[in-house]
Amino acid sequence: MKHVSESRNMYEDFVVETDILFFKTGSHGLVSFHGRNYNIKKRMTAEKIASLLSGKQFYHVGGNCYVNVDKITTVEQGIVYFGEKAPSAKHLRIPRWKQESLKRLVAEVKQPV
């Protein structure tokens, strides 16, 4: 049984802030990370979560959910798209009242300097 739990923990090390599309925080420090090809749950201290949220990379879209602004391609009709708008692509529903502010933020980030 130890081998199974060790192999699960191995994947937690592959979570890199720049690869995260969005994440959700839960009780007792449990954070669920979603990337292009993975969904990983990991326990984090309050300090680590605060450190993750300290930059402008992640935007609070409601409840306990944060999206990576750098990875968003489109925001429309209450849906955030990460990549192409294909059925297999990852997307996330957000409250419509958060949609316009997120669109402006994405436009600022994508704007050439």
C-alpha positions in Angstrom: 0.0 0.0 0.0 2.9 2.4 0.6 3.9 2.3 -3.0 0.5 3.6 -4.1 0.5 6.5 -1.8 4.1 7.4 -2.7 3.3 7.4 -6.4 0.4 9.8 -5.8 2.6 12.3 -3.9 5.1 12.2 -6.7 2.8 14.0 -9.0 2.2 16.8 -6.5 5.7 18.0 -7.2 4.9 18.7 -10.9 2.4 21.5 -10.1 4.1 24.7 -11.3 2.4 28.1 -10.9 2.9 28.9 -14.6 1.2 25.7 -15.7 -1.9 26.1 -13.5 -5.1 27.0 -15.4 -7.2 27.5 -12.3 -7.4 26.2 -8.8 -10.0 25.8 -6.0 -9.3 26.1 -2.3 -11.1 23.8 0.1 -11.2 23.2 3.8 -8.1 22.3 5.9 -5.7 23.6 3.3 -6.7 21.3 0.5 -6.2 22.9 -2.9 -7.4 21.4 -6.2 -5.1 22.4 -9.1 -6.3 22.1 -12.7 -3.9 22.2 -15.6 -4.1 21.2 -19.3 -3.5 17.5 -18.6 -3.9 17.1 -14.9 -6.1 17.6 -11.8 -4.2 17.4 -8.6 -5.3 17.9 -5.0 -2.6 19.0 -2.6 -2.5 20.1 1.0 -0.9 23.5 1.5 -0.3 25.8 4.5 -2.1 29.1 4.7 1.3 30.8 4.1 1.8 28.9 0.8 -1.7 29.7 -0.3 -1.2 33.4 0.5 2.1 33.4 -1.4 0.4 31.8 -4.4 -2.3 34.6 -4.3 0.1 37.5 -3.7 0.9 38.0 -7.4 -1.4 39.3 -10.0 -1.3 36.1 -12.0 -4.4 34.6 -10.3 -7.8 36.3 -10.2 -10.7 35.5 -7.8 -13.7 34.6 -9.9 -16.0 33.6 -7.0 -16.3 31.4 -4.0 -13.1 29.6 -3.6 -12.0 29.6 -7.3 -9.0 31.5 -8.8 -8.1 31.6 -12.5 -4.6 32.1 -14.1 -5.1 35.3 -16.2 -2.1 34.5 -18.3 -3.6 31.2 -19.6 -7.1 32.6 -20.5 -7.8 32.9 -24.2 -11.4 34.0 -24.2 -14.1 35.0 -21.8 -17.7 35.0 -23.1 -21.2 34.1 -21.9 -20.0 33.3 -18.4 -17.4 30.8 -19.6 -13.6 31.1 -19.3 -11.7 29.3 -22.1 -8.1 28.1 -21.8 -6.9 27.4 -25.3 -9.3 26.6 -28.2 -13.0 26.5 -27.8 -13.1 22.8 -28.5 -15.2 20.3 -26.5 -12.1 18.7 -25.2 -10.5 21.9 -24.1 -10.6 23.0 -20.4 -13.1 25.7 -19.5 -14.7 27.1 -16.4 -18.1 28.7 -15.7 -17.9 31.9 -13.8 -20.6 34.3 -12.6 -21.6 36.8 -15.3 -21.0 39.8 -13.0 -17.3 38.8 -12.9 -17.1 38.4 -16.6 -16.6 42.0 -17.7 -13.9 42.8 -15.1 -12.0 39.6 -16.1 -12.3 40.5 -19.8 -10.7 43.9 -19.1 -7.9 42.2 -17.0 -7.2 39.7 -19.8 -7.1 42.5 -22.4 -4.5 44.4 -20.2 -2.3 41.3 -19.8 -2.5 40.4 -23.6 -1.8 44.0 -24.7 1.6 44.4 -26.3 4.0 46.7 -24.4 
